[in-house]
Amino acid sequence: MSLLHYFSKDADKRARFIFNLIAPIYGIVDGVLEDGFSESIKLLKNEIDFKGKSVIDIGTGTGAWAAMFLNNGAAKVQGVDMATKMLQQSKKKHPDISFAIGNAEDLSKFENDSFDIVTASYLLHGVKSEKRAKMISEMKRISKQFVVIHDFVGKTPFFIRFLEFMEKSDYKNFKINFCDELKAFFPETKKIQSASGSGIYLAKK
């Protein structure tokens, strides 16, 4: 893992470098995020019944968001991430979830309509709108019905802003434009804001 990858023009290489680098301490971040995850999953349960559903979490990191679905009645949960060291952490923490290497722009290992719910948490804000469009298209393709994006809505905490600066993310434009971007792909969309500064972007095919 070369430091030169951080300075790469390739956004995937930068992201992979950063998240492999912070994977050993990311469990601390998970602890901070889990309260927000719990709040958001309660709001989402008002919209979707998870019981018996199949779920795939794209950009799963250490699996904390994926685990929320399993712990709330989902029958099958799959996690996908491009950072191998993140997946090492996720497999240790959540042995009941299947995890695999994958890229959100190319989910060709999964067939059309493979999962009831396709979700991602704090992933799409990290890339420019063109890459977001590719990710959304792939997520829609493998979804039977719902695409659920858990991401920034309101004020972003300082530590997260620092990570976004390091990642050179597009989170500011994401917060402004993402609702319109999602509407270009789905006939039904809804934004649900939580008190923690994050929220749910819910899309239905």
Buried (B, 14 or more C-beta within 10 A) or exposed (E): EEEEBBEBEEBBBBBBBBBBBBBEEBEEBBEEBBEBBBBBBEBBBEEBEBEEBBBBBBBBBBBBBBBBBBBBEBEBBBBBBBBEBBBBBBBEBBEEBBBEEBBBBEBEEBEEEBBBBBBBBBBBBBBEBEBBBBBBEBBBBBBBBBBBBBBBBEEBBEEBBEBBEEBBBBBEBBBEEBEEBBEEBBEEBEEBEBEBBBBBBBBBB
